[in-house]
Amino acid sequence: MSVIKNIPHRQILQLADQIDILQGQIVSRTLCQNDAVSVTLFAFSQGEEIASHVSEGDALVYVLQGSAKLTVGDEEFICTQGQSLVMTSRIPHAVYAQEDFKMLLTVIF
């Protein structure tokens, strides 16, 4: 049984092509979720956001397309295609799509 789901196996693919941006929405596709790790693709329409919240795990954001403002505690970061940011566990963080934006989010618990 495979741990990674919802994307093709044993073929080269572009992760950004595995999820579509839908106007006025945040779309997610879970690739793996268990007690140790969560891996999810996200697609944000411009202006959409995930409000400030706290996670029990360290979250690694990898931007696949576009750009976003990531807030961790009192610090703001602009993250663009090909860049990553670690949002430390138990520190409030938020995501705001400055433009249409796709990311791979990996959370380690």
C-alpha positions as CSV (number, residue, x, y, z in Angstrom):
1,M,0.0,0.0,0.0
2,S,1.4,3.4,-1.0
3,V,1.8,6.2,1.5
4,I,1.7,8.9,-1.2
5,K,-1.8,9.3,-2.8
6,N,-3.7,11.5,-5.2
7,I,-0.9,11.9,-7.8
8,P,0.5,9.5,-10.4
9,H,3.3,7.1,-9.3
10,R,6.4,6.1,-11.3
11,Q,6.2,9.0,-13.8
12,I,7.9,12.4,-14.0
13,L,5.4,15.2,-13.4
14,Q,5.2,18.9,-12.5
15,L,3.7,19.3,-9.1
16,A,2.2,22.7,-10.0
17,D,0.2,20.9,-12.8
18,Q,-1.4,18.5,-10.2
19,I,-3.7,21.2,-8.8
20,D,-5.8,23.9,-10.4
21,I,-6.4,27.5,-9.2
22,L,-10.1,28.2,-9.0
23,Q,-11.3,31.9,-8.8
24,G,-12.2,32.9,-5.3
25,Q,-11.1,29.7,-3.7
26,I,-8.3,27.8,-1.9
27,V,-8.0,24.3,-3.3
28,S,-6.0,21.5,-1.6
29,R,-4.9,18.0,-2.5
30,T,-3.5,15.8,0.3
31,L,-0.6,13.7,-0.8
32,C,0.2,12.1,2.5
33,Q,-1.2,12.4,6.1
34,N,-0.3,10.5,9.2
35,D,0.8,11.1,12.8
36,A,4.3,12.0,11.7
37,V,3.9,14.1,8.4
38,S,1.4,15.9,6.3
39,V,2.1,16.7,2.6
40,T,-0.4,18.8,0.8
41,L,-0.6,20.8,-2.5
42,F,-2.4,24.1,-2.3
43,A,-3.7,26.5,-5.0
44,F,-4.8,30.0,-3.9
45,S,-6.7,32.4,-6.0
46,Q,-5.3,36.0,-5.7
47,G,-6.5,37.6,-2.5
48,E,-7.4,34.4,-0.7
49,E,-5.8,33.6,2.6
50,I,-5.4,31.2,5.5
51,A,-5.8,33.3,8.7
52,S,-3.3,33.2,11.5
53,H,-3.3,29.9,13.3
54,V,-0.9,27.6,15.2
55,S,0.4,24.2,14.1
56,E,1.9,21.5,16.3
57,G,4.5,20.7,13.7
58,D,7.1,22.6,11.7
59,A,5.7,23.6,8.3
60,L,7.9,23.8,5.2
61,V,6.3,25.9,2.4
62,Y,7.8,25.4,-1.1
63,V,6.3,27.9,-3.7
64,L,5.5,26.2,-7.0
65,Q,4.0,29.2,-8.8
66,G,3.3,32.8,-8.1
67,S,4.0,34.6,-4.8
68,A,2.6,34.9,-1.3
69,K,3.0,36.9,1.8
70,L,3.8,34.5,4.7
71,T,3.5,35.8,8.2
72,V,5.2,34.0,11.1
73,G,4.8,35.6,14.5
74,D,5.4,39.4,13.8
75,E,7.5,38.9,10.7
76,E,6.3,39.1,7.1
77,F,8.0,37.3,4.2
78,I,7.4,37.5,0.5
79,C,8.0,34.1,-1.0
80,T,8.1,33.5,-4.8
81,Q,8.4,30.5,-7.2
82,G,11.2,28.2,-6.2
83,Q,11.6,29.7,-2.7
84,S,10.9,28.0,0.7
85,L,10.2,29.1,4.2
86,V,10.0,27.1,7.5
87,M,7.2,28.2,9.7
88,T,8.2,27.0,13.2
89,S,5.7,25.0,15.2
90,R,3.6,26.7,17.9
91,I,4.2,30.2,16.4
92,P,1.2,31.8,14.8
93,H,1.4,31.9,11.0
94,A,-0.7,32.9,8.0
95,V,-0.6,32.7,4.2
96,Y,-1.9,35.5,1.8
97,A,-1.9,35.1,-1.9
98,Q,-0.6,38.3,-3.5
99,E,-1.4,36.8,-6.9
100,D,-2.5,33.3,-8.0
101,F,-0.2,31.0,-6.1
102,K,0.6,27.3,-5.6
103,M,2.6,25.7,-2.9
104,L,3.6,22.4,-1.5
105,L,3.2,22.3,2.3
106,T,5.0,19.7,4.3
107,V,4.3,19.6,8.1
108,I,6.5,17.4,10.3
109,F,5.0,16.6,13.7
